[in-house]
């Protein structure tokens, strides 16, 4: 079988990479990353230098999409990860609470339309909240943005948000009547219920990014969220 090479047109570093591990370093967590696998170096160079845009093939092929109207977080696992270039939207989200809990807070979402490159910034604040409520509110705004069912990659530095979907927490809470394993009520149930409803409309994948390490759009979300919270001081 011919050896595969990878061309990265948009990433931390652009060029030709001979292993998937090196390619992955350049595109993981990079909003709007564009890359493609080839078995012919000349074809890779042609694409890298502005050849006709085609969908990347470096990632595993996604499963056949289910009917969005029937898909719920409780009955289906998280959607298989797609490269950012195959999404409709790439969205970074973040929440902030200046005094947690019961302090002023804010949330933000930076939405990139993959097809047009258009970027939209969404953000609001509230005088008394918690950090987790702001993280969930940012995700609600992100999922509410597309006007029709879409493929969405959400990047967050909140394990609470990500794990609610990817580790099956939400499914378990619902099966127990919105109770945690210890029998206590689920915190932020109102927001989780809204997220569950929105999740059913789209094909969504969640990605965790470490906060405050220089990921541009994560830093931008943090700045916007804190600015909203500061309005209430």
C-alpha positions in Angstrom: 0.0 0.0 0.0 1.5 3.4 -0.9 2.7 5.5 2.0 0.4 8.3 3.0 1.4 11.9 3.4 -0.6 14.8 4.9 -0.9 18.3 3.6 -1.9 21.0 6.1 -3.2 24.2 4.4 -4.4 25.9 7.7 -3.0 24.9 11.0 -0.3 25.8 13.5 2.2 25.0 10.8 1.5 24.4 7.2 3.2 22.1 4.8 3.6 18.3 4.0 3.8 15.9 6.9 4.8 12.2 6.6 3.0 10.9 9.6 -0.5 11.4 11.0 0.9 12.1 14.4 2.8 15.2 13.1 -0.2 16.3 11.1 -2.5 15.9 14.1 -0.2 18.2 16.2 -0.8 21.0 13.7 -4.6 20.8 13.5 -5.9 19.6 16.9 -7.7 22.4 18.5 -7.0 24.8 15.6 -10.2 26.5 14.6 -10.8 26.2 10.8 -8.0 23.7 10.3 -7.7 22.4 6.8 -5.8 19.3 5.9 -6.0 16.3 3.6 -4.3 12.9 3.2 -2.6 11.9 -0.1 -0.7 8.9 -1.4 1.0 11.1 -4.1 3.3 13.9 -2.9 2.8 15.9 -6.1 -1.0 15.9 -5.6 -0.4 17.0 -1.9 1.7 19.9 -3.1 -0.8 20.9 -5.7 -3.6 21.0 -3.1 -1.4 22.8 -0.6 -0.6 25.5 -3.2 -4.2 26.3 -3.8 -5.7 23.4 -5.7 -9.5 22.9 -5.8 -11.0 22.6 -2.4 -11.9 19.1 -1.4 -12.9 17.6 1.9 -10.1 16.2 4.0 -9.7 12.4 4.3 -7.2 12.1 7.1 -9.8 11.4 9.8 -11.9 8.2 10.0 -15.1 8.2 8.0 -18.1 9.3 10.0 -21.0 7.0 10.6 -24.2 7.5 8.6 -26.1 10.4 10.0 -29.2 9.7 12.0 -32.5 11.6 11.7 -31.8 14.7 13.8 -35.5 14.7 14.9 -35.0 11.3 16.6 -31.5 11.7 17.9 -31.3 12.6 21.6 -28.3 12.7 24.0 -30.0 10.0 26.1 -30.4 7.4 23.3 -27.3 8.1 21.1 -23.6 8.3 21.9 -21.7 11.4 20.9 -21.3 11.9 17.2 -18.0 10.6 15.7 -15.4 13.3 15.4 -15.1 15.0 12.0 -12.2 17.2 10.9 -13.1 20.9 11.3 -13.0 21.3 7.5 -16.0 18.9 7.3 -18.1 20.8 9.9 -20.7 23.4 9.1 -19.7 25.4 12.2 -16.7 25.5 14.5 -17.6 27.2 17.8 -15.5 28.0 20.8 -17.3 28.7 24.1 -16.4 29.8 27.6 -17.9 31.0 30.8 -16.7 33.3 33.6 -17.8 34.0 37.1 -15.8 36.7 39.0 -16.9 35.4 42.4 -18.0 31.8 42.3 -20.7 31.1 43.3 -23.2 34.0 43.4 -20.9 36.5 41.6 -21.3 38.4 38.4 -20.6 36.3 35.4 -20.6 36.2 31.6 -20.5 33.8 28.8 -19.2 33.9 25.2 -19.3 31.9 22.0 -17.2 32.6 18.9 -18.8 31.0 15.9 -17.0 30.3 12.6 -19.0 29.4 9.6 -16.8 26.9 7.9 -18.3 27.5 4.4 -18.0 31.2 4.3 -15.3 32.0 6.9 -17.6 34.4 8.6 -17.0 34.8 12.4 -19.8 35.8 14.8 -19.2 36.7 18.5 -22.0 36.1 21.0 -21.8 37.2 24.6 -24.0 38.2 27.6 -23.6 38.6 31.3 -25.6 38.3 34.5 -25.2 39.8 38.0 -25.4 36.6 40.0 -24.5 33.2 38.8 -21.9 30.3 38.9 -19.1 29.4 36.5 -20.7 26.2 35.5 -24.0 28.0 34.6 -22.0 30.4 32.4 -20.3 27.5 30.6 -23.6 25.8 29.9 -25.2 29.1 28.8 -22.4 29.6 26.3 -23.0 26.1 24.9 -26.8 26.8 24.6 -26.0 30.0 22.6 -23.6 27.9 20.4 -26.2 25.2 19.7 -28.9 27.8 19.1 -27.0 29.7 16.5 -27.5 27.5 13.4 -31.0 28.0 11.9 -31.2 24.5 10.6 -29.7 21.1 11.6 -25.9 21.3 11.2 -22.6 19.6 11.9 -21.0 21.5 14.7 -17.6 21.2 16.5 -17.7 22.8 19.9 -14.4 23.6 21.6 -14.6 24.2 25.4 -12.2 24.3 28.4 -15.1 23.0 30.6 -14.8 19.3 31.5 -18.2 19.7 33.1 -19.8 20.6 29.8 -17.9 18.1 27.6 -18.2 15.2 30.0 -22.0 15.7 30.3 -22.2 14.4 26.8 -19.1 12.4 26.1 -19.1 10.4 29.3 -22.8 9.7 29.4 -23.6 11.8 32.5 -26.6 13.4 30.8 -28.0 10.0 29.8 -27.6 8.7 33.3 -29.2 11.7 34.9 -32.2 11.4 32.7 -32.6 7.7 33.3 -32.7 8.4 37.1 -35.3 11.2 36.7 -32.7 14.0 36.8 -31.0 12.6 39.9 -27.3 12.1 40.5 -25.9 8.7 41.5 -26.1 9.8 45.2 -29.8 10.5 44.8 -29.4 14.3 44.9 -31.0 16.5 42.3 -28.8 17.4 39.2 -27.4 20.9 39.5 -28.4 23.3 36.6 -31.1 20.9 35.5 -32.9 23.7 33.6 -29.8 24.4 31.4 -29.0 20.7 30.9 -32.6 20.1 29.7 -32.3 22.9 27.2 -28.9 21.5 26.0 -30.4 18.1 25.6 -33.2 19.5 23.4 -30.7 21.5 21.2 -28.3 18.6 20.9 -31.0 16.5 19.3 -31.2 19.0 16.4 -27.6 18.7 15.3 -24.6 16.5 14.8 -22.3 17.8 17.5 -18.8 16.8 18.6 -17.2 18.2 21.7 -13.5 18.9 22.0 -11.7 19.9 25.3 -9.0 22.5 25.1 -6.8 23.6 28.0 -7.7 27.1 29.0 -5.2 30.0 29.3 -2.5 28.4 27.1 -2.7 30.7 24.1 -5.4 29.0 22.0 -6.6 32.1 20.2 -10.4 31.7 20.1 -10.5 30.2 23.6 -8.6 33.3 24.8 -11.0 35.5 22.9 -14.0 33.8 24.5 -12.5 34.2 27.9 -11.9 37.9 27.3 -15.5 38.5 26.1 -17.0 36.5 29.0 -15.0 38.4 31.6 -15.9 41.7 30.0 -19.6 40.9 30.3 -19.1 40.0 34.0 -17.2 43.2 34.7 -20.2 45.2 33.7 -21.9 44.2 36.9 -19.1 45.4 39.3 
